[in-house]
Amino acid sequence: METYRDQDFQGKSFVLEDAAFVKCKLIDCDLYYSGGDFDWIETHFENCRFHWRGAAKNMFALVQMMGMMNIAQPQQNLIPSSAQKVN
């Protein structure tokens, strides 16, 4: 596992089981997680996307099906139609 300390990353991709983050900032990154061990300490994630794979994907689906987690639905009508007045 590679350890990153006191670094900022933007637009990168990481497999979480392969990386440990200590006092880092990740902006607009893709984070892949399969269910293994990971470490992040005092690390900030901004606009990052989590991609669930393998066992983590299965667990995530199970939790959703059991109603233990609500997934936010994307907001509709964010772009006004031609009939809507824009202020």
Residue frames relative to the residue before (quaternion, step in Angstrom):
aa qw qx qy qz dx dy dz
M 1.0000 0.0000 0.0000 0.0000 0.00 0.00 0.00
E 0.3008 -0.7562 0.5564 0.1674 3.55 -0.83 1.03
T 0.2373 -0.7778 0.5693 0.1206 3.57 -0.95 0.91
Y 0.1413 -0.7637 0.6276 0.0537 3.53 -0.93 1.04
R 0.0531 -0.8071 0.5880 -0.0109 3.59 -0.82 1.03
D 0.8721 0.0194 -0.0242 0.4884 3.54 -1.09 0.87
Q 0.5074 0.6307 -0.4351 0.3942 3.57 0.89 0.94
D 0.2759 -0.7131 0.6170 0.1860 3.53 -1.30 0.49
F 0.0798 -0.7849 0.6142 0.0186 3.55 -1.01 0.89
Q 0.0107 -0.7854 0.6188 0.0064 3.55 -1.04 0.75
G 0.8580 0.1127 -0.1057 0.4898 3.55 -0.95 1.00
K 0.4862 0.6613 -0.4321 0.3737 3.60 1.17 0.50
S 0.3001 -0.7141 0.5953 0.2135 3.56 -1.33 0.22
F 0.0286 -0.8001 0.5988 -0.0211 3.55 -1.01 0.89
V 0.2898 -0.6599 0.6547 0.2280 3.54 -1.25 0.57
L 0.4298 -0.7585 0.4219 0.2490 3.58 -0.42 1.22
E 0.6364 0.5324 -0.3426 0.4407 3.61 1.05 -0.62
D 0.6940 0.4749 -0.2662 0.4711 3.60 1.23 -0.39
A 0.7721 0.3294 -0.1532 0.5214 3.59 1.25 -0.22
A 0.1430 -0.7332 0.6578 0.0963 3.53 -1.20 0.72
F 0.1537 -0.7960 0.5830 0.0534 3.56 -0.89 1.00
V 0.0210 -0.7810 0.6235 -0.0296 3.56 -0.83 1.06
K 0.8443 -0.0910 0.0051 0.5281 3.56 -0.64 1.23
C 0.4091 0.6978 -0.4754 0.3460 3.55 0.90 1.01
K 0.2293 -0.7246 0.6251 0.1777 3.53 -1.36 0.20
L 0.0860 -0.7871 0.6107 0.0140 3.55 -0.78 1.09
I 0.0531 -0.7998 0.5974 -0.0249 3.55 -0.73 1.12
D 0.8627 -0.0144 -0.0173 0.5053 3.55 -0.93 1.00
C 0.3906 0.7223 -0.4711 0.3221 3.57 0.96 0.92
D 0.3592 -0.6796 0.5915 0.2434 3.55 -1.33 0.39
L 0.0872 -0.8074 0.5835 -0.0109 3.55 -0.73 1.16
Y 0.1599 -0.8035 0.5719 0.0407 3.56 -0.61 1.21
Y 0.0006 -0.8145 0.5777 -0.0543 3.56 -0.79 1.06
S 0.1653 -0.8185 0.5488 0.0398 3.56 -0.81 1.11
G 0.6893 -0.4982 0.2827 0.4435 3.61 1.21 0.00
G 0.5678 0.6177 -0.3799 0.3895 3.61 1.23 -0.05
D 0.7287 -0.4087 0.3166 0.4491 3.54 -1.34 -0.15
F 0.0337 0.7686 -0.6381 0.0308 3.54 -1.18 0.69
D 0.1429 -0.7707 0.6120 0.1054 3.56 -1.29 0.32
W 0.1824 0.7230 -0.6638 0.0579 3.49 -1.17 0.77
I 0.0751 -0.7942 0.6018 -0.0387 3.50 -0.82 1.14
E 0.8439 -0.0603 -0.0020 0.5330 3.56 -0.82 1.07
T 0.4257 0.6881 -0.4583 0.3677 3.55 0.97 0.96
H 0.2442 -0.7790 0.5696 0.0957 3.54 -1.00 0.93
F 0.1479 -0.7739 0.6129 0.0587 3.56 -0.96 1.00
E 0.0137 -0.8033 0.5946 -0.0317 3.57 -0.77 1.05
N 0.8533 -0.0597 -0.0060 0.5179 3.55 -0.70 1.16
C 0.3668 0.7248 -0.4962 0.3064 3.59 1.02 0.81
R 0.3082 -0.7392 0.5733 0.1727 3.55 -1.21 0.58
F 0.2284 -0.7627 0.5932 0.1193 3.54 -0.87 1.03
H 0.1308 -0.7720 0.6205 0.0432 3.55 -0.92 0.99
W 0.2276 -0.7937 0.5560 0.0961 3.57 -0.54 1.23
R 0.0112 -0.7963 0.6042 -0.0255 3.57 -0.94 0.96
G 0.8450 0.2190 -0.1299 0.4702 3.56 -1.28 0.34
A 0.8506 -0.0552 0.0801 0.5167 3.55 -0.96 -1.00
A 0.6364 0.5254 -0.3399 0.4511 3.61 0.98 -0.73
K 0.6364 0.5216 -0.3233 0.4673 3.60 1.00 -0.79
N 0.6584 0.5059 -0.3052 0.4662 3.59 0.96 -0.86
M 0.6617 0.4984 -0.3071 0.4685 3.60 0.92 -0.85
F 0.6296 0.5362 -0.3221 0.4609 3.55 0.99 -0.85
A 0.6611 0.4987 -0.2979 0.4749 3.61 0.96 -0.89
L 0.6441 0.5236 -0.3219 0.4554 3.61 0.97 -0.83
V 0.6548 0.5110 -0.3078 0.4640 3.59 0.89 -0.92
Q 0.6419 0.5120 -0.3170 0.4748 3.59 1.01 -0.79
M 0.6793 0.5001 -0.2956 0.4484 3.60 0.84 -0.97
M 0.6812 0.4739 -0.2858 0.4793 3.59 1.06 -0.68
G 0.4811 -0.6939 0.4169 0.3364 3.59 1.28 -0.07
M 0.4342 0.7151 -0.4484 0.3146 3.56 1.20 0.35
M 0.7747 0.1880 -0.1041 0.5946 3.57 1.25 -0.31
N 0.2246 -0.7508 0.6074 0.1296 3.54 -0.93 0.93
I 0.2539 -0.7552 0.5864 0.1462 3.51 -0.91 0.90
A 0.4455 -0.6956 0.4974 0.2652 3.55 -0.79 1.03
Q 0.3201 -0.7354 0.5691 0.1812 3.52 -0.90 0.97
P 0.5412 -0.6127 0.4452 0.3653 3.60 -1.02 0.69
Q 0.5084 -0.6445 0.4756 0.3160 3.54 -1.05 0.75
Q 0.3357 -0.7413 0.5527 0.1800 3.53 -1.03 0.84
N 0.8326 0.2555 -0.1776 0.4583 3.54 -1.34 0.32
L 0.2408 0.7807 -0.5414 0.1986 3.57 0.88 0.85
I 0.7100 0.3508 -0.2280 0.5664 3.57 1.21 -0.52
P 0.3986 -0.7375 0.4791 0.2601 3.59 -0.58 1.05
S 0.4344 -0.6641 0.5371 0.2861 3.57 -1.07 0.73
S 0.6846 -0.4865 0.3347 0.4273 3.55 -1.24 0.21
A 0.6472 0.5269 -0.3140 0.4527 3.61 1.21 -0.50
Q 0.6414 0.5218 -0.3278 0.4571 3.60 1.21 -0.36
K 0.4116 -0.7009 0.5321 0.2371 3.53 -1.06 0.80
V 0.2418 -0.7612 0.5899 0.1191 3.56 -0.89 0.97
N 0.3027 -0.7687 0.5387 0.1654 3.59 -0.81 1.02
